[in-house]
Amino acid sequence: HNELLLGSYSGDVLVYGEQDVSTSVARHNNFQPRTSDLLSLNVEEEDDEERTYEFKSQLSFSQPLNALGSCDLTNEGVQSIVVCSLFGLHLLQPSLDQIRLCAIEGLKTLEEIRNIE
């Protein structure tokens, strides 16, 4: 799923995760108020499809943030998050365990495709 990151001048990075349509519908039918329910976003994409993002986590920095970006710093196909603050650059890299699981899933998918042919 996609994630949406918002940086603020107060030094916070808010992380929102894209929700499945089926999950969103089920949650709205069985509504149970929680703190994360208060922080949800609806984003209309270029293809006129609306996506729902719910608050996942928050990262706090001691300085105001000027910019957020992502890039593949190590040229291995994994995006790192670059946070620019008043006092420098901060690099946020994904967990190696998470990368390993994604690689294994990709290899399984390739194996399934190969077996179909």
N, C-alpha and C positions, 0 to 999 in steps of 0.2 A: 504494500500500500504506500501511497505517497504521503509525504509529510510537508507541512507548511510551517516555516519558522519565521517569527516576527521578532525583530530586535527593537529595543526601546532606549530612549535617552536616559532612563532611570537605571540602565545596566542589566535589564532582564532580557533573556531570550525565551519566548513562549513557543512551545512545540505543540502543534496540532496534527493529529493523525486522521487520514481519510477513512471514512466509515463505509462498510458495505451497505448497499441499499437494503438488503434483507435484514441486516443488523439494525439499521436505523429505524426501519418500519417496526420491527419487533420491540425495540426500546421505546418507541413512542406509544405503541399499543399498551405496553406494560410499564407506564411511566412511574419511576421511583426517583424523586428528586435527590440529586447528589451535587456536590460542589462542581464537579466536571460538567454537569448538565447546564450550569449557568454560563459556561464558556464554550459555546459552539458557534461555528461559522458556516454560512452557506455561500459557496462560490460558484458563479456561473462561468463555465468554460467557453472557449471559442466555438465548440460544437453544440452550443445551446443546451448542454447537459449540466444540471445543477449537482454539485457534489457537496457533501456534508463533512465537515472536519470537527473533531472534538478535541478538547484540551487533553494532552497527555502528560506533559511535564514542563518544568521551568528551570532554566539555568540562570544563575545570578552572577554578575561580575561587579566589581567594586567601582568601575568607571562607566561613564556614559558610552553607549555604543553608537558608532557612526555608520557602519555598514556590515552586511552579512553576504557571504557568497559561498559557492561550492566549486571545487575543482579536484581533479585527479593529480595530486602532488607527486605520487610515487609511480605513476604510469602503469598501474596494475589493475585498472578498471574499477577502483573503489573511490567514491567521492568523499572528500573531507570537507568539513565546514570551516570556513575562514571567518573569524569575527574580528572586526577592526574597531578598536576603542581609542580613547584619547591617549593611552599609554602604550599602544603597540598592537601587534597581531596575535591572535590566539587561534591555534589549530585544534579542531575537534575531530578525532578520527573514530570510526566505528569499531566496535569490539571485534577482535579476531575470531572469536567463537561465532559471532553472527555472520561474518564473512565466510567462514568455513561451512556453515549450514547452507548459505545461499549457493556456494559452489557445489556442494553435494546435491542439492535440489536441481541445479542446472544440469549436472552430469546425469542424474536420473532421467530428466526430461529428454536429454539427447539420446540416452539409451533406449527410451520408449519410442522415439521417432525412428531410430535406426532399426528397431525390431519390427516396426510397421512396414518399412520398405522391404 
